[in-house]
Amino acid sequence: MLSKRDNLNISASGITVNLILAIAGLAFSYFFLPAFFINFSIINTWLALFNLIPFGPFDGAKIFKADKRVWVVLFVTSLFLFFYV
């Protein structure tokens, strides 16, 4: 059985990977294929925001239930990237 902390880490890891990929896509867009990497970043930012919905089976519900501070940090970071991209 997974502990509350293990469940939080597993749920947050997918969203964190989406955010890292979005940031990497932004960095690559300055050097190679700007349209492709901007779209790549937009898609990963949308995926992160969608998974952060605190409802039902989404990772956002599990993170919100386990630690609201982690959810807020991930949500604010996702929103920043959403408006930056």
MMTF fields as JSON, N, C-alpha, C and O atoms, coordinates in Angstrom:
{
  "mmtfVersion": "1.0.0",
  "mmtfProducer": "UNKNOWN",
  "numBonds": 339,
  "numAtoms": 340,
  "numGroups": 85,
  "numChains": 1,
  "numModels": 1,
  "chainsPerModel": [1],
  "groupsPerChain": [85],
  "chainIdList": ["A"],
  "bondAtomList": [4, 2, 8, 6, 12, 10, 16, 14, 20, 18, 24, 22, 28, 26, 32, 30, 36, 34, 40, 38, 44, 42, 48, 46, 52, 50, 56, 54, 60, 58, 64, 62, 68, 66, 72, 70, 76, 74, 80, 78, 84, 82, 88, 86, 92, 90, 96, 94, 100, 98, 104, 102, 108, 106, 112, 110, 116, 114, 120, 118, 124, 122, 128, 126, 132, 130, 136, 134, 140, 138, 144, 142, 148, 146, 152, 150, 156, 154, 160, 158, 164, 162, 168, 166, 172, 170, 176, 174, 180, 178, 184, 182, 188, 186, 192, 190, 196, 194, 200, 198, 204, 202, 208, 206, 212, 210, 216, 214, 220, 218, 224, 222, 228, 226, 232, 230, 236, 234, 240, 238, 244, 242, 248, 246, 252, 250, 256, 254, 260, 258, 264, 262, 268, 266, 272, 270, 276, 274, 280, 278, 284, 282, 288, 286, 292, 290, 296, 294, 300, 298, 304, 302, 308, 306, 312, 310, 316, 314, 320, 318, 324, 322, 328, 326, 332, 330, 336, 334],
  "bondOrderList": [1, 1, 1, 1, 1, 1, 1, 1, 1, 1, 1, 1, 1, 1, 1, 1, 1, 1, 1, 1, 1, 1, 1, 1, 1, 1, 1, 1, 1, 1, 1, 1, 1, 1, 1, 1, 1, 1, 1, 1, 1, 1, 1, 1, 1, 1, 1, 1, 1, 1, 1, 1, 1, 1, 1, 1, 1, 1, 1, 1, 1, 1, 1, 1, 1, 1, 1, 1, 1, 1, 1, 1, 1, 1, 1, 1, 1, 1, 1, 1, 1, 1, 1, 1],
  "groupList": [{"groupName": "MET", "atomNameList": ["N", "CA", "C", "O"], "elementList": ["N", "C", "C", "O"], "formalChargeList": [0, 0, 0, 0], "bondAtomList": [1, 0, 2, 1, 3, 2], "bondOrderList": [1, 1, 2], "singleLetterCode": "M", "chemCompType": "L-PEPTIDE LINKING"}, {"groupName": "LEU", "atomNameList": ["N", "CA", "C", "O"], "elementList": ["N", "C", "C", "O"], "formalChargeList": [0, 0, 0, 0], "bondAtomList": [1, 0, 2, 1, 3, 2], "bondOrderList": [1, 1, 2], "singleLetterCode": "L", "chemCompType": "L-PEPTIDE LINKING"}, {"groupName": "SER", "atomNameList": ["N", "CA", "C", "O"], "elementList": ["N", "C", "C", "O"], "formalChargeList": [0, 0, 0, 0], "bondAtomList": [1, 0, 2, 1, 3, 2], "bondOrderList": [1, 1, 2], "singleLetterCode": "S", "chemCompType": "L-PEPTIDE LINKING"}, {"groupName": "LYS", "atomNameList": ["N", "CA", "C", "O"], "elementList": ["N", "C", "C", "O"], "formalChargeList": [0, 0, 0, 0], "bondAtomList": [1, 0, 2, 1, 3, 2], "bondOrderList": [1, 1, 2], "singleLetterCode": "K", "chemCompType": "L-PEPTIDE LINKING"}, {"groupName": "ARG", "atomNameList": ["N", "CA", "C", "O"], "elementList": ["N", "C", "C", "O"], "formalChargeList": [0, 0, 0, 0], "bondAtomList": [1, 0, 2, 1, 3, 2], "bondOrderList": [1, 1, 2], "singleLetterCode": "R", "chemCompType": "L-PEPTIDE LINKING"}, {"groupName": "ASP", "atomNameList": ["N", "CA", "C", "O"], "elementList": ["N", "C", "C", "O"], "formalChargeList": [0, 0, 0, 0], "bondAtomList": [1, 0, 2, 1, 3, 2], "bondOrderList": [1, 1, 2], "singleLetterCode": "D", "chemCompType": "L-PEPTIDE LINKING"}, {"groupName": "ASN", "atomNameList": ["N", "CA", "C", "O"], "elementList": ["N", "C", "C", "O"], "formalChargeList": [0, 0, 0, 0], "bondAtomList": [1, 0, 2, 1, 3, 2], "bondOrderList": [1, 1, 2], "singleLetterCode": "N", "chemCompType": "L-PEPTIDE LINKING"}, {"groupName": "ILE", "atomNameList": ["N", "CA", "C", "O"], "elementList": ["N", "C", "C", "O"], "formalChargeList": [0, 0, 0, 0], "bondAtomList": [1, 0, 2, 1, 3, 2], "bondOrderList": [1, 1, 2], "singleLetterCode": "I", "chemCompType": "L-PEPTIDE LINKING"}, {"groupName": "ALA", "atomNameList": ["N", "CA", "C", "O"], "elementList": ["N", "C", "C", "O"], "formalChargeList": [0, 0, 0, 0], "bondAtomList": [1, 0, 2, 1, 3, 2], "bondOrderList": [1, 1, 2], "singleLetterCode": "A", "chemCompType": "L-PEPTIDE LINKING"}, {"groupName": "GLY", "atomNameList": ["N", "CA", "C", "O"], "elementList": ["N", "C", "C", "O"], "formalChargeList": [0, 0, 0, 0], "bondAtomList": [1, 0, 2, 1, 3, 2], "bondOrderList": [1, 1, 2], "singleLetterCode": "G", "chemCompType": "PEPTIDE LINKING"}, {"groupName": "THR", "atomNameList": ["N", "CA", "C", "O"], "elementList": ["N", "C", "C", "O"], "formalChargeList": [0, 0, 0, 0], "bondAtomList": [1, 0, 2, 1, 3, 2], "bondOrderList": [1, 1, 2], "singleLetterCode": "T", "chemCompType": "L-PEPTIDE LINKING"}, {"groupName": "VAL", "atomNameList": ["N", "CA", "C", "O"], "elementList": ["N", "C", "C", "O"], "formalChargeList": [0, 0, 0, 0], "bondAtomList": [1, 0, 2, 1, 3, 2], "bondOrderList": [1, 1, 2], "singleLetterCode": "V", "chemCompType": "L-PEPTIDE LINKING"}, {"groupName": "PHE", "atomNameList": ["N", "CA", "C", "O"], "elementList": ["N", "C", "C", "O"], "formalChargeList": [0, 0, 0, 0], "bondAtomList": [1, 0, 2, 1, 3, 2], "bondOrderList": [1, 1, 2], "singleLetterCode": "F", "chemCompType": "L-PEPTIDE LINKING"}, {"groupName": "TYR", "atomNameList": ["N", "CA", "C", "O"], "elementList": ["N", "C", "C", "O"], "formalChargeList": [0, 0, 0, 0], "bondAtomList": [1, 0, 2, 1, 3, 2], "bondOrderList": [1, 1, 2], "singleLetterCode": "Y", "chemCompType": "L-PEPTIDE LINKING"}, {"groupName": "PRO", "atomNameList": ["N", "CA", "C", "O"], "elementList": ["N", "C", "C", "O"], "formalChargeList": [0, 0, 0, 0], "bondAtomList": [1, 0, 2, 1, 3, 2], "bondOrderList": [1, 1, 2], "singleLetterCode": "P", "chemCompType": "L-PEPTIDE LINKING"}, {"groupName": "TRP", "atomNameList": ["N", "CA", "C", "O"], "elementList": ["N", "C", "C", "O"], "formalChargeList": [0, 0, 0, 0], "bondAtomList": [1, 0, 2, 1, 3, 2], "bondOrderList": [1, 1, 2], "singleLetterCode": "W", "chemCompType": "L-PEPTIDE LINKING"}],
  "groupTypeList": [0, 1, 2, 3, 4, 5, 6, 1, 6, 7, 2, 8, 2, 9, 7, 10, 11, 6, 1, 7, 1, 8, 7, 8, 9, 1, 8, 12, 2, 13, 12, 12, 1, 14, 8, 12, 12, 7, 6, 12, 2, 7, 7, 6, 10, 15, 1, 8, 1, 12, 6, 1, 7, 14, 12, 9, 14, 12, 5, 9, 8, 3, 7, 12, 3, 8, 5, 3, 4, 11, 15, 11, 11, 1, 12, 11, 10, 2, 1, 12, 1, 12, 12, 13, 11],
  "groupIdList": [1, 2, 3, 4, 5, 6, 7, 8, 9, 10, 11, 12, 13, 14, 15, 16, 17, 18, 19, 20, 21, 22, 23, 24, 25, 26, 27, 28, 29, 30, 31, 32, 33, 34, 35, 36, 37, 38, 39, 40, 41, 42, 43, 44, 45, 46, 47, 48, 49, 50, 51, 52, 53, 54, 55, 56, 57, 58, 59, 60, 61, 62, 63, 64, 65, 66, 67, 68, 69, 70, 71, 72, 73, 74, 75, 76, 77, 78, 79, 80, 81, 82, 83, 84, 85],
  "secStructList": [7, 7, 7, 2, 2, 2, 2, 2, 2, 2, 2, 2, 2, 2, 2, 2, 2, 2, 2, 2, 2, 2, 2, 2, 2, 2, 2, 2, 2, 6, 6, 1, 7, 2, 2, 2, 2, 2, 2, 2, 2, 2, 2, 2, 2, 2, 2, 2, 2, 2, 2, 6, 7, 7, 1, 6, 6, 1, 2, 2, 2, 2, 2, 2, 2, 2, 7, 2, 2, 2, 2, 2, 2, 2, 2, 2, 2, 2, 2, 2, 2, 2, 2, 2, 7],
  "xCoordList": [0.846, 0.0, 0.885, 1.864, 0.533, 1.307, 0.933, -0.232, 1.945, 1.678, 1.154, 1.19, 0.675, 0.154, 1.256, 1.013, 2.461, 3.603, 4.007, 4.32, 4.004, 4.336, 3.327, 3.701, 2.058, 1.014, 1.177, 0.97, 1.55, 1.804, 2.964, 2.868, 4.058, 5.231, 4.926, 5.368, 4.187, 3.836, 2.941, 3.156, 1.949, 1.026, 1.716, 1.453, 2.586, 3.263, 4.347, 4.699, 4.88, 5.981, 5.536, 6.284, 4.352, 3.872, 3.692, 4.069, 3.118, 2.908, 4.244, 4.435, 5.164, 6.491, 7.215, 7.883, 7.092, 7.713, 7.104, 7.828, 5.784, 5.158, 5.712, 5.959, 5.907, 6.437, 7.891, 8.285, 8.688, 10.089, 10.166, 10.98, 9.333, 9.318, 8.871, 9.392, 7.921, 7.475, 8.602, 8.796, 9.344, 10.469, 11.575, 12.164, 11.86, 12.882, 12.462, 13.292, 11.191, 10.693, 10.857, 11.194, 10.617, 10.832, 12.297, 12.618, 13.178, 14.613, 15.042, 15.789, 14.581, 14.938, 14.329, 14.877, 13.214, 12.549, 13.384, 13.16, 14.337, 15.207, 16.286, 16.881, 16.546, 17.64, 17.186, 17.748, 16.179, 15.757, 14.243, 13.519, 13.769, 12.35, 11.405, 10.702, 11.375, 10.583, 9.109, 8.56, 8.467, 7.033, 6.777, 5.835, 7.61, 7.438, 7.59, 6.751, 8.661, 8.924, 7.974, 7.694, 7.477, 6.465, 5.185, 4.58, 4.776, 3.589, 3.803, 2.884, 5.001, 5.36, 5.189, 4.654, 5.643, 5.523, 4.071, 3.656, 3.306, 1.889, 1.15, 0.364, 1.401, 0.737, 1.099, 0.222, 2.369, 2.777, 2.234, 1.92, 2.12, 1.528, 0.043, -0.451, -0.667, -2.079, -2.254, -3.161, -1.383, -1.471, -1.268, -1.975, -0.3, -0.055, -1.271, -1.702, -1.825, -3.006, -4.205, -4.932, -4.406, -5.532, -5.39, -6.367, -4.183, -3.964, -4.05, -4.221, -3.936, -4.017, -5.447, -5.651, -6.428, -7.819, -8.086, -7.93, -8.489, -8.694, -10.062, -10.907, -10.26, -11.552, -11.33, -10.48, -12.085, -12.114, -10.776, -9.991, -10.516, -9.311, -8.055, -6.99, -8.163, -6.994, -5.942, -6.252, -4.692, -3.598, -3.791, -3.364, -4.427, -4.657, -5.457, -5.196, -6.426, -7.227, -6.376, -6.512, -5.501, -4.637, -3.635, -3.379, -3.065, -2.095, -2.792, -2.276, -3.956, -4.702, -5.076, -5.022, -5.453, -5.825, -4.603, -4.702, -3.452, -2.256, -1.555, -1.19, -1.364, -0.637, -1.032, -0.631, -1.818, -2.321, -1.204, -1.315, -0.134, 0.979, 1.659, 2.007, 1.851, 2.46, 1.545, 2.013, 0.244, -0.708, -0.646, -0.654, -0.585, -0.535, 0.738, 0.688, 1.873, 3.139, 3.073, 3.458, 2.594, 2.484, 1.475, 1.703, 0.37, -0.657, -0.165, -0.381, 0.492, 1.014, 2.091, 2.133, 2.956, 3.984, 3.349, 3.788, 2.328, 1.631, 0.952, 1.009, 0.314, -0.333, 0.688, 0.45, 1.818, 2.871, 3.323, 3.43, 3.587, 4.007, 2.897, 3.165, 1.666, 0.54, 0.479, 0.283, 0.646, 0.573, 1.876, 1.868, 2.991, 4.273, 4.384, 4.895, 3.905, 3.99, 2.941, 2.805],
  "yCoordList": [-1.186, 0.0, 1.24, 1.322, 2.184, 3.413, 4.372, 4.492, 5.048, 6.063, 7.326, 7.448, 8.245, 9.504, 10.273, 10.876, 10.244, 10.946, 10.29, 10.988, 8.957, 8.259, 8.592, 8.829, 8.608, 8.946, 10.38, 10.656, 11.288, 12.676, 12.758, 13.441, 12.065, 12.091, 11.514, 12.059, 10.437, 9.821, 10.755, 10.936, 11.341, 12.231, 13.507, 13.987, 14.05, 15.302, 15.099, 16.04, 13.891, 13.671, 13.844, 14.402, 13.387, 13.54, 14.999, 15.412, 15.772, 17.196, 17.925, 18.82, 17.539, 18.156, 17.877, 18.76, 16.673, 16.341, 17.189, 17.668, 17.384, 18.252, 19.673, 20.294, 20.185, 21.54, 21.626, 22.605, 20.613, 20.593, 20.529, 21.224, 19.707, 19.618, 20.936, 21.326, 21.618, 22.913, 23.938, 24.703, 23.959, 24.891, 24.534, 25.423, 23.251, 22.823, 23.186, 23.611, 23.022, 23.396, 24.881, 25.284, 25.698, 27.137, 27.446, 28.279, 26.782, 27.011, 26.592, 27.314, 25.445, 24.967, 25.832, 25.909, 26.477, 27.276, 28.476, 29.032, 28.877, 29.99, 29.567, 30.414, 28.265, 27.778, 26.929, 27.036, 26.092, 25.143, 25.169, 25.231, 25.124, 24.942, 25.656, 24.992, 26.975, 27.707, 27.306, 27.151, 27.137, 26.813, 25.462, 25.319, 24.482, 23.147, 23.187, 22.655, 23.818, 23.792, 24.691, 24.408, 25.758, 26.563, 25.741, 25.729, 25.058, 24.193, 23.062, 22.702, 22.502, 21.468, 21.998, 21.303, 23.222, 23.831, 24.111, 23.899, 24.582, 24.86, 23.573, 23.56, 22.509, 21.229, 20.721, 20.275, 20.781, 20.297, 21.175, 20.674, 22.473, 23.355, 23.041, 23.007, 22.814, 22.437, 21.112, 20.966, 20.149, 18.858, 19.024, 18.411, 19.853, 20.088, 20.732, 20.304, 21.757, 22.421, 21.481, 21.473, 20.702, 19.765, 18.729, 18.408, 18.207, 17.209, 17.803, 17.066, 19.119, 19.765, 20.061, 20.597, 19.724, 19.933, 19.079, 17.859, 19.718, 18.948, 18.27, 18.59, 17.34, 16.662, 15.23, 14.959, 14.334, 12.943, 12.24, 12.332, 11.532, 10.697, 11.449, 10.844, 12.757, 13.509, 13.593, 13.502, 13.768, 13.899, 15.11, 15.102, 16.139, 17.342, 17.067, 17.668, 16.17, 15.826, 15.121, 15.375, 14.234, 13.511, 14.447, 14.35, 15.358, 16.314, 17.278, 17.567, 17.779, 18.729, 18.112, 18.776, 16.844, 16.148, 15.907, 15.99, 15.61, 15.278, 16.517, 16.552, 17.544, 18.742, 19.911, 19.986, 20.809, 21.94, 22.88, 23.514, 22.978, 23.866, 23.396, 24.213, 22.101, 21.551, 21.82, 22.184, 21.643, 21.904, 23.366, 23.657, 24.286, 25.716, 26.05, 26.801, 25.509, 25.776, 25.273, 25.989, 24.063, 23.516, 24.297, 24.534, 24.694, 25.434, 26.818, 27.242, 27.52, 28.857, 28.763, 29.593, 27.762, 27.565, 27.269, 27.797, 26.436, 26.116, 27.347, 27.573, 28.135, 29.355, 30.342, 30.971, 30.476, 31.362, 30.921, 31.741, 29.638, 29.133, 29.292, 29.603, 29.08, 29.218, 30.633, 30.808, 31.637, 33.015, 33.475, 34.399, 32.847, 33.206, 32.671, 33.35, 31.454, 30.832, 31.475, 31.126],
  "zCoordList": [0.0, 0.0, 0.0, 0.742, -0.828, -0.926, 0.193, 0.572, 0.707, 1.716, 1.034, -0.191, 1.836, 1.313, 0.578, -0.467, 1.135, 0.525, -0.798, -1.762, -0.85, -2.097, -3.194, -4.343, -2.83, -3.792, -4.296, -5.478, -3.397, -3.781, -4.763, -5.783, -4.463, -5.343, -6.723, -7.734, -6.768, -8.049, -8.859, -10.057, -8.218, -8.923, -9.392, -10.495, -8.57, -8.923, -9.973, -10.684, -10.08, -11.024, -12.475, -13.278, -12.825, -14.197, -14.578, -15.674, -13.679, -13.933, -13.992, -14.815, -13.118, -13.124, -14.433, -14.969, -14.948, -16.238, -17.348, -18.221, -17.331, -18.329, -18.26, -19.294, -17.057, -16.904, -17.355, -17.99, -17.035, -17.473, -18.993, -19.601, -19.607, -21.067, -21.699, -22.744, -21.082, -21.607, -21.546, -22.49, -20.444, -20.31, -21.295, -21.911, -21.45, -22.414, -23.835, -24.639, -24.146, -25.464, -25.735, -26.848, -24.708, -24.874, -25.136, -25.984, -24.416, -24.617, -26.023, -26.683, -26.476, -27.815, -28.916, -30.016, -28.634, -29.672, -30.103, -31.178, -29.279, -29.654, -30.641, -31.307, -30.745, -31.58, -32.764, -33.854, -32.56, -33.591, -33.755, -32.761, -34.952, -35.281, -34.308, -33.546, -34.316, -33.32, -33.263, -32.172, -34.4, -34.386, -33.721, -32.942, -34.026, -33.445, -31.927, -31.2, -31.452, -30.014, -29.224, -28.059, -29.828, -29.147, -28.988, -27.916, -30.052, -29.956, -28.959, -28.223, -28.929, -27.963, -26.537, -25.673, -26.296, -24.968, -24.611, -23.471, -25.575, -25.325, -24.946, -23.999, -25.68, -25.4, -24.007, -23.267, -23.642, -22.319, -21.201, -20.121, -21.442, -20.436, -20.26, -19.133, -21.356, -21.275, -20.539, -19.719, -20.833, -20.14, -18.635, -17.835, -18.256, -16.829, -16.176, -15.105, -16.817, -16.25, -16.175, -15.181, -17.213, -17.223, -16.107, -15.43, -15.913, -14.861, -13.467, -12.496, -13.344, -12.037, -11.592, -10.503, -12.405, -11.998, -10.754, -10.796, -9.64, -8.403, -8.367, -7.531, -9.276, -9.393, -9.844, -10.693, -9.282, -9.729, -9.761, -8.817, -10.855, -10.92, -11.357, -11.482, -11.589, -12.041, -10.943, -9.755, -11.363, -10.4, -9.497, -8.342, -10.017, -9.219, -7.962, -6.92, -8.041, -6.861, -5.81, -4.614, -6.271, -5.333, -4.675, -3.475, -5.47, -4.93, -3.983, -2.904, -4.374, -3.551, -2.209, -1.174, -2.235, -1.005, -0.111, 1.113, -0.725, 0.047, 0.6, 1.775, -0.253, 0.183, -0.712, -1.873, -0.157, -0.936, -1.382, -2.432, -0.601, -0.976, -2.251, -3.103, -2.391, -3.609, -4.795, -5.874, -4.6, -5.679, -6.118, -7.314, -5.151, -5.476, -6.245, -7.219, -5.826, -6.525, -7.963, -8.887, -8.158, -9.511, -10.351, -11.537, -9.743, -10.478, -10.886, -12.021, -9.974, -10.294, -11.369, -12.277, -11.274, -12.298, -13.648, -14.67, -13.662, -14.913, -15.501, -16.71, -14.655, -15.147, -15.704, -16.735, -15.024, -15.522, -16.909, -17.821, -17.068, -18.378, -19.414, -20.574, -18.998, -19.92, -20.498, -21.7, -19.642, -20.123, -20.764, -21.576, -20.413, -21.017, -22.437, -23.327, -22.642, -23.969, -24.83, -26.002]
}
